[in-house]
Amino acid sequence: MGTTIAAAAPAPAPAPDSRPARTGLLVIGASQAGVQLAVSLRALGFEERITLLGEENHRPYQRPALSKEFLQGTVESESLIFRSNDYWAEHNVDLVKGERIVRIDKEPDGSGTAFAASGAAFPFARLALTVGARARRLRVSGAELDGVLYLRNADDALELKARVGDARDVVVIGGGFIGLEAAASLRTMGKNVVVLEQGPRLVGRAVGEQTADFFLAAHRARGLDIRLDTAVARILPDDAGRPACVELADGTVLPAQIVLAGIGVEPNTALAETMGLTVDNGIVVDRHALASDGTTVAVGDCANMPHPVPGAPEGARIRLESVNNAIEHAKVAAYSLTGRSEEYAGVPWFWSNQGDLKLQIAGLCGAPGEGHDATVVRRDDARGKFTVLYYRAGRIVAADCVNAPLDFMAVKNALATGRNIPAGPAADPGVPLKGLTVDAPSNLSKETP
């Protein structure tokens, strides 16, 4: 592997006193959402110049593999790149790398100028914010030590890869998707890995109790030391100022040459706040991806949107962190920018590959508070399959599927078409769910909490 995700040299930044020609659309954030927005606009016939601007000095790349295949060295960096330089040139998209926007001056008609820390200026006719989210930082003594790492972007992954070869013991703080994906990868690389989760169960924000229990047992059986209800007191250094051990609140001391924190993310809203846009756990947008000024679009992890699931309570809002959401939300934003009023409505889905455990989630009712009143478990230990189906008022509303792609597709399709999978026959893991799909009952009100 090289030392960069981007195979091509970065384009030179404009001189501090230069004023390039105004672009038709400035997309701040060369993320999955930003790339999809540019691609969708060209597919819809948007002909104005697009500038896709990113803070990282890498060509736009896929993030999910960073904690898995890229960390393990099973994929090359070039395979993570979304589009070739030729694609951007052929589609009249200016890709700008390594520029951090610090100020935006905007007019009521949506036009304005974005100013970078370098002094470069980027005039625009319309603006899109696809600025994503950043890793939440640890707030304990020792969090600043050289060797306390995060895994959100390419530079994080490159640093972890560079350090992991010399490490024997790794402590992962956080039992969510990123923490468990990285922990499983590090375990397959022969490291002694301890996962510390402050809450009572794994992946508490995304899956139900039964799925969490399954992952706890499965990861422990694969050699991960997982400790729940465990708080970190401090990280202690060695003589070189690098981590030596992690001290827990109960006084336990764990050796660690690397401490990897995966304690969630925070949406990047600073630019939106300076622009006076409404912000509440993300940039608040309507069903057309329009921010509160009526001209700026905000897309992906950074956006707080009306709940997209059909039948969601009136006024319910959500911020989703997933590849699928970034893609679908960007398509809606592209329609808005081309004068069409398509609403964002659909069934969210997610995935997380943790070693040989392939989790796929359809819908949003696995986590607490998402409104399910019954579950059905389908388990086939002989083939390593595990599925939890979630029901409300007799109707399927979500599913967690581990190594069960056919279950996932059946539930995803049923939710997308408004059909149902009856709970009774679904309890038999030997019966394919696809053949059980029927018309949905009519007793599920939109007002059901």
Sequence and secondary structure as in RCSB ss.txt:
>XXXX:A:sequence
MGTTIAAAAPAPAPAPDSRPARTGLLVIGASQAGVQLAVSLRALGFEERITLLGEENHRPYQRPALSKEFLQGTV
ESESLIFRSNDYWAEHNVDLVKGERIVRIDKEPDGSGTAFAASGAAFPFARLALTVGARARRLRVSGAELDGVLY
LRNADDALELKARVGDARDVVVIGGGFIGLEAAASLRTMGKNVVVLEQGPRLVGRAVGEQTADFFLAAHRARGLD
IRLDTAVARILPDDAGRPACVELADGTVLPAQIVLAGIGVEPNTALAETMGLTVDNGIVVDRHALASDGTTVAVG
DCANMPHPVPGAPEGARIRLESVNNAIEHAKVAAYSLTGRSEEYAGVPWFWSNQGDLKLQIAGLCGAPGEGHDAT
VVRRDDARGKFTVLYYRAGRIVAADCVNAPLDFMAVKNALATGRNIPAGPAADPGVPLKGLTVDAPSNLSKETP
>XXXX:A:secstr
  S S  S       TT     EEEEEE  SHHHHHHHHHHHHTT  S EEEE SSSS  B SGGGGTHHHHT S
 GGGGBSS HHHHHHTTEEEE S  EEEEEE TTS EEEEETTS EEEEEEEEE   EEE    SBTTTSTTEEE
 SSHHHHHHHHHHHTT SEEEEE  SHHHHHHHHHHHHTT EEEEE SSSSTTTTTS HHHHHHHHHHHHHTT E
EESS  EEEEEE TTSSEEEEEETTS EEE SEEEE   EEE  HHHHHTT  BSSSEEB TTSBBTTSS EE G
GGEEEE  STT  TT EE   SHHHHHHHHHHHHHHHTT         EEEEEETTEEEEEEES SSTTS   EE
EEEEEGGGTEEEEEEEETTEEEEEEEES HHHHHHHHHHHHHTEE  HHHHT TTS GGGG EE  S   TT  
